[in-house]
Amino acid sequence: MINTLLEMFSYAFLVRAVIVGLLVALCAALLGVSLVLKRYSMIGDGLSHVGFGSLAIATAMNLAPLTISIPVCVLAAFLLLRISESGRIKGDAAIALISTGAIAIGVVVISLTTGLNTDVCNYLFGSILAMNKGDVKLSIALAAAVLVLFAFFYNKIFAVTFDENFAKATGVKIGAYNMIIAFLTAITIVLGMRMMGALLISSLIIFPALTSMRLCKWWKSVTVCSAAVSVLCFFAGVVISYVYATPTGASVVIINIIAFLLFWAVNEVKGRIKKMKKLIAPLACLALLLSACAKPSAGEAARNGNGSIAVNIQGEIPKPADLSDEVFEIREKMFVAQMNDIYINPADYLGKTIKYEGLFKNYTWERNGETYYYVIRYGPGCCGTDGDCGLEIVWDGEYPAVDDWVECVGVLEEYEELGATYLRLGLTSLTVLDVRGAEYVEQ
């Protein structure tokens, strides 16, 4: 297990994803307690659909997704509250009205512009690993702001959650604090869509709160337990996703379901024990009486006895380094994620030596009629289709045959052609290997 964690956190992009994910999971859990108690938990699902529509528009207009989605979702959250408070349309109907309209707009915009590409699928189903440094910094800053504001308005949020009429009578501006809850929820939803997807983000709000309520009965204990459950379930889901190559968002939801069932089972057992308390109490008193009459020699022998614990550790934990300080090795595990990180954050890799294995391919592109050479593996594309995953290469020596399994080592560089910028490896070695790795990789 330790080896797996060390290997997992040797990937810088995975560390960034886990940090952002833990912060968002914590924010969602804290807000989820209030939303569930106010019977407004499906606001997460509604706002995620609004977020998808705004992301589709931002993608079509080639704009920064987060900077467009956050204000749109905040406005949608305020609109949901206004419609619900007016009494003409109930809360669940208002959510359905806005969410279905937003997702319909997003689908139409996508169909008329970029089509259903990988970026769109990432927002639908989640892709926690596809985050650039700008997204990470913005997400951390916004998540920290949500936590600070929640802590600052903690007492007021508690008041408007349990009894709005009493809070209003004591002078609390319930409308303003409901707006604050909606504002914080909208930010959390937009941040969480990247890792959980529009279809699963509401689970981060609903499950931890419902799970903690199985055992905890007080506001503060429910809030603390919900935060702990959310963080632990998210981390466990990421580890399982890494080990078994399963979708991250779905893995997190399944772990939350298991936690809910476990808490429910413990609560059921606890209830049965309470019912049997009258029978257990006399038996406990009898046991204490018998133990008091027992001979002390056994206890003395236990206290005076000598014992030892033998710990045998065999082997050492290998250092999860890439290859060396000079060479960055793209390994078979997390191959797609590493390649994505190179394209998302090229500044981190330009000028560095990269080594990996794959299929040798050549393509003649219509853009200029020239032949280009690649070393690739096949990764999961959008909605189940295969996609090429690798880098363009340039080599001064003789190129191998197409579909040969090769090992390439070279320096990552940029070049411009026909007004666009591309990445390629300037190879220092290209070796045909007899032993082939996996042509198709999941992660």
C-alpha positions in Angstrom: 0.0 0.0 0.0 2.8 2.4 0.9 4.6 1.6 -2.4 1.4 2.4 -4.3 0.9 5.7 -2.5 4.6 6.7 -3.1 4.3 5.7 -6.8 1.0 7.6 -7.1 2.3 10.8 -5.6 5.4 10.7 -7.7 3.2 12.2 -10.5 3.1 16.0 -10.0 -0.2 16.4 -11.9 -1.8 13.8 -9.7 -0.7 15.6 -6.5 -2.3 18.8 -7.9 -5.5 17.0 -8.7 -5.7 15.4 -5.2 -5.1 18.8 -3.4 -7.8 20.5 -5.4 -10.2 17.6 -5.0 -9.8 17.4 -1.3 -10.5 21.1 -0.9 -13.6 20.9 -3.1 -14.8 17.7 -1.3 -14.5 19.6 2.0 -16.4 22.6 0.7 -19.2 20.4 -0.7 -19.6 18.5 2.5 -19.8 21.6 4.7 -22.4 23.2 2.5 -24.2 19.9 1.9 -25.3 19.7 5.5 -27.2 22.9 5.2 -28.6 22.1 1.8 -29.8 18.7 2.8 -31.5 19.9 6.0 -33.2 22.7 4.0 -34.4 20.1 1.5 -32.5 21.9 -1.3 -29.9 19.2 -1.9 -30.7 18.9 -5.7 -29.5 22.4 -6.2 -26.1 20.8 -6.9 -27.5 18.8 -9.8 -29.3 21.9 -11.2 -26.3 24.2 -11.0 -24.0 21.5 -12.5 -26.3 21.5 -15.6 -26.1 25.3 -15.7 -22.3 25.0 -15.4 -22.2 22.5 -18.3 -24.2 25.0 -20.5 -21.9 27.8 -19.7 -18.8 25.7 -20.2 -20.1 24.7 -23.6 -20.5 28.3 -24.6 -17.1 29.2 -23.2 -15.5 26.4 -25.2 -17.3 27.4 -28.4 -16.1 31.0 -27.9 -12.5 29.9 -27.0 -12.8 31.6 -23.6 -11.5 30.5 -20.2 -14.1 28.0 -18.9 -14.0 28.8 -15.2 -14.1 32.6 -15.6 -17.4 32.2 -17.6 -19.0 29.4 -15.5 -18.6 30.9 -12.1 -20.6 34.1 -12.6 -23.2 32.3 -14.7 -23.7 29.6 -11.9 -23.9 32.3 -9.2 -26.6 34.2 -11.1 -28.5 30.9 -11.7 -28.3 30.1 -7.9 -29.7 33.5 -7.1 -32.5 33.0 -9.7 -33.3 29.6 -8.2 -33.8 31.2 -4.8 -35.9 34.1 -6.1 -38.2 31.7 -8.0 -38.5 29.4 -5.0 -39.2 32.2 -2.5 -41.9 33.7 -4.8 -44.0 30.6 -4.1 -45.3 30.4 -7.6 -42.9 27.6 -8.6 -41.7 25.1 -6.0 -38.0 24.5 -5.4 -37.7 21.2 -7.2 -39.7 22.5 -10.2 -37.5 25.6 -10.4 -34.3 23.4 -10.4 -35.8 21.2 -13.2 -36.8 24.3 -15.2 -33.4 26.0 -15.1 -31.2 22.8 -15.3 -32.9 21.3 -18.3 -33.0 24.6 -20.1 -29.3 25.2 -19.5 -28.2 21.7 -20.6 -30.3 22.0 -23.8 -28.6 25.3 -24.7 -25.2 23.6 -24.1 -26.0 20.7 -26.3 -27.2 22.9 -29.1 -24.1 25.2 -28.9 -21.8 22.1 -28.9 -23.6 20.5 -31.9 -23.2 23.8 -33.9 -19.6 24.4 -33.1 -17.0 21.9 -31.7 -19.1 18.7 -31.6 -19.0 16.2 -28.8 -15.2 16.2 -28.3 -13.0 15.0 -25.4 -13.1 18.3 -23.6 -16.9 18.2 -23.5 -16.9 14.6 -22.2 -14.5 15.7 -19.5 -17.1 18.1 -18.1 -19.9 15.6 -18.4 -18.2 12.7 -16.8 -15.2 14.3 -15.0 -11.5 14.3 -15.6 -9.7 15.4 -12.5 -6.3 14.9 -14.1 -6.8 17.4 -17.0 -6.1 20.5 -15.0 -3.5 23.1 -15.9 -1.6 25.2 -13.3 -3.9 28.2 -13.8 -7.0 26.0 -13.0 -5.3 24.6 -10.0 -4.3 28.0 -8.5 -7.8 29.5 -9.2 -9.5 26.4 -7.7 -7.3 26.5 -4.5 -8.0 30.3 -4.1 -11.7 29.9 -4.5 -12.0 26.8 -2.3 -10.1 28.6 0.4 -12.4 31.6 0.1 -15.5 29.3 0.4 -14.0 27.7 3.6 -13.2 31.1 5.1 -16.7 32.5 4.4 -18.4 29.4 5.7 -16.4 29.7 9.0 -17.1 33.4 9.2 -20.9 33.0 8.7 -21.1 29.7 10.5 -23.6 30.8 13.2 -25.9 32.6 10.8 -25.9 29.6 8.4 -26.9 27.4 11.3 -29.7 29.8 12.2 -31.3 30.0 8.7 -30.9 26.3 8.2 -32.9 25.1 11.2 -35.6 27.8 11.7 -35.9 30.6 9.3 -38.9 32.1 11.1 -37.1 32.2 14.4 -33.9 33.6 12.8 -36.0 36.3 11.1 -37.6 37.2 14.4 -34.2 37.6 16.0 -33.1 40.1 13.4 -31.2 37.8 11.0 -31.5 38.8 7.4 -32.4 35.3 6.1 -32.6 36.5 2.5 -29.0 37.7 2.5 -27.6 34.5 4.2 -29.6 32.3 1.8 -27.9 34.2 -1.0 -24.5 33.5 0.7 -25.2 29.8 0.8 -26.3 29.8 -2.8 -23.1 31.8 -3.8 -20.8 29.4 -2.0 -22.6 26.4 -3.4 -22.3 27.7 -7.0 -18.6 28.2 -6.7 -18.2 24.7 -5.2 -20.2 23.2 -8.0 -18.2 24.8 -10.8 -14.9 23.7 -9.1 -16.2 20.2 -8.6 -17.4 19.7 -12.1 -13.9 19.3 -13.4 -13.2 16.3 -11.2 -16.7 14.7 -10.8 -18.5 15.8 -14.0 -21.8 17.5 -14.3 -23.6 14.2 -13.9 -22.0 13.2 -10.5 -21.1 16.5 -8.7 -24.3 16.5 -6.7 -23.1 13.3 -5.0 -20.4 15.3 -3.2 -23.1 17.4 -1.6 -25.6 14.8 -0.7 -23.8 11.6 0.3 -21.5 12.9 3.1 -24.3 14.8 4.9 -26.7 11.8 4.7 -24.0 9.4 5.8 -23.0 11.4 8.9 -26.7 11.9 9.8 -27.0 8.1 10.3 -24.9 8.3 13.5 -24.6 12.0 14.5 -27.6 14.0 15.7 -26.2 17.5 16.5 -25.4 20.2 13.9 -21.7 20.5 14.9 -21.1 16.8 15.0 -22.9 16.2 11.7 -20.8 19.0 10.1 -17.5 17.6 11.3 -18.4 14.0 10.5 -19.6 15.0 7.0 -16.3 16.8 6.3 -14.2 13.9 7.5 -16.3 11.3 5.5 -16.1 13.4 2.3 -12.4 13.9 2.5 -11.7 10.2 3.3 -14.1 8.9 0.6 -12.6 11.2 -2.0 -9.0 10.2 -1.2 -10.0 6.5 -1.2 -11.8 6.9 -4.5 -8.7 8.5 -6.1 -6.5 5.7 -4.9 -8.9 3.0 -6.2 -9.1 4.8 -9.5 -5.3 4.8 -9.8 -4.9 1.2 -8.9 -7.7 -0.3 -10.9 -7.8 2.3 -13.8 -11.5 3.2 -13.1 -13.1 6.6 -13.7 -12.2 8.9 -10.8 -15.7 10.5 -10.3 -17.5 7.2 -10.4 -15.0 5.6 -8.0 -15.5 8.4 -5.4 -19.3 8.0 -5.6 -19.1 4.2 -5.1 -16.9 4.7 -2.0 -19.5 7.2 -0.7 -22.2 4.6 -1.2 -20.2 2.0 0.7 -19.6 4.5 3.6 -23.4 5.3 3.7 -24.3 1.6 3.9 -21.6 1.1 6.6 -22.9 4.0 8.7 -26.5 2.8 8.2 -25.6 -0.7 9.4 -23.8 0.7 12.5 -26.8 2.8 13.3 -29.1 -0.3 13.0 -26.8 -2.3 15.3 -26.7 0.6 17.7 -30.5 0.8 17.8 -30.8 -2.9 18.6 -28.2 -2.6 21.4 -30.3 0.1 23.0 -33.3 -2.1 22.9 -31.4 -4.9 24.6 -29.9 -2.5 27.2 -32.3 -3.7 30.0 -31.1 -7.2 29.5 -27.4 -6.4 29.2 -27.2 -4.2 32.3 -27.9 -7.1 34.8 -25.5 -9.4 33.0 -22.8 -6.7 33.2 -23.3 -6.3 36.9 -23.0 -10.1 37.4 -19.8 -10.1 35.3 -18.3 -7.4 37.5 -19.2 -9.2 40.6 -17.6 -12.5 39.4 -14.4 -10.6 38.3 -14.1 -9.0 41.8 -14.3 -12.4 43.4 -11.7 -13.9 41.1 -8.2 -14.7 42.3 -5.6 -11.9 41.6 -2.8 -14.4 40.7 -3.8 -14.4 37.1 -3.8 -10.7 36.9 -0.4 -10.4 38.7 1.0 -13.0 36.4 -0.1 -11.0 33.4 1.4 -7.8 34.9 4.7 -9.4 35.8 5.0 -11.5 32.6 7.5 -10.6 29.8 6.3 -10.2 26.3 7.8 -9.1 23.0 6.6 -8.0 19.7 8.6 -9.0 16.7 8.6 -6.8 13.7 10.1 -8.1 10.5 10.4 -5.7 7.6 11.8 -7.2 4.5 13.1 -5.2 1.6 13.1 -1.4 1.1 10.6 0.9 -0.5 11.9 1.9 -3.9 12.3 5.5 -4.6 9.4 6.6 -6.9 11.7 8.8 -9.1 11.0 9.1 -12.8 14.3 7.8 -14.2 16.9 10.2 -13.0 17.2 13.9 -12.4 17.9 14.5 -16.1 15.4 12.1 -17.8 11.6 12.1 -17.4 10.2 8.6 -18.0 6.6 8.2 -19.2 5.6 4.9 -17.7 2.9 2.5 -18.9 0.8 3.2 -15.8 -0.8 6.6 -16.1 0.5 6.9 -19.6 -2.4 9.0 -20.9 -2.4 11.3 -17.8 1.3 12.0 -18.2 0.9 12.8 -21.9 -2.0 15.0 -21.1 0.0 16.9 -18.5 2.8 17.5 -21.1 0.3 19.1 -23.5 -1.6 21.0 -20.7 1.6 22.3 -19.0 4.3 22.2 -21.7 6.5 24.8 -19.9 7.2 22.2 -17.2 8.8 19.9 -19.8 10.3 22.0 -22.5 14.0 21.4 -22.8 13.8 18.2 -20.7 14.7 14.7 -21.9 11.7 12.4 -22.1 11.8 8.6 -22.5 8.9 6.2 -23.3 7.9 3.2 -25.3 5.2 2.9 -27.9 4.1 2.1 -31.5 6.0 3.8 -34.3 3.6 5.5 -36.8 3.9 7.9 -39.7 1.1 10.2 -41.1 0.9 12.3 -44.2 -1.1 15.4 -43.3 -3.2 17.4 -45.8 -2.1 20.7 -44.3 1.1 20.7 -46.2 1.5 17.2 -47.8 4.5 16.3 -45.6 5.0 13.1 -43.6 5.2 13.3 -39.8 6.5 10.6 -37.4 5.0 9.6 -34.0 5.5 7.2 -31.2 2.1 6.5 -29.7 -0.2 4.2 -27.7 -4.0 4.0 -28.0 -5.9 5.7 -25.2 -9.6 6.1 -24.4 -11.0 8.9 -26.5 -14.5 10.4 -26.1 -17.4 8.1 -25.3 -15.5 4.9 -25.9 -13.6 5.6 -29.1 -9.9 5.0 -29.3 -7.5 8.0 -29.5 -3.9 8.3 -30.3 -1.8 9.3 -27.4 1.9 10.3 -27.9 4.3 12.8 -29.3 5.7 13.7 -32.7 9.3 12.8 -33.1 12.2 13.9 -35.4 15.2 11.6 -35.9 18.4 12.0 -37.9 18.8 8.2 -38.4 16.8 5.6 -40.2 13.2 5.2 -39.1 11.9 1.7 -38.2 8.9 0.0 -39.8 5.4 1.1 -39.0 3.9 -0.6 -36.0 7.4 -1.6 -34.6 7.5 -1.3 -30.8 10.2 1.2 -30.0 11.8 3.1 -27.2 12.5 6.8 -27.9 14.6 9.2 -25.9 14.7 12.9 -26.8 14.4 16.5 -25.8 10.9 18.2 -25.9 10.8 21.2 -28.1 8.3 23.6 -29.7 8.1 24.6 -33.3 5.7 26.8 -35.3 4.1 25.8 -38.6 1.4 27.4 -40.6 0.6 29.8 -37.8 0.2 27.1 -35.1 2.6 25.9 -32.3 3.3 22.2 -31.9 5.4 19.9 -29.6 7.8 17.3 -30.7 10.8 15.2 -29.4 14.2 15.8 -30.9 15.4 12.2 -30.5 18.9 11.2 -29.2 18.0 7.5 -29.6 15.4 5.3 -31.2 15.5 1.6 -30.4 13.3 -1.2 -31.7 12.4 -3.6 -28.8 11.5 -7.3 -28.9 9.3 -7.2 -25.9 6.1 -5.1 -26.5 4.1 -3.3 -23.8 0.4 -2.5 -23.8 -0.7 -0.9 -27.0 -4.0 0.2 -25.4 -3.8 2.1 -22.1 -6.7 3.2 -19.8 -5.1 5.9 -17.7 
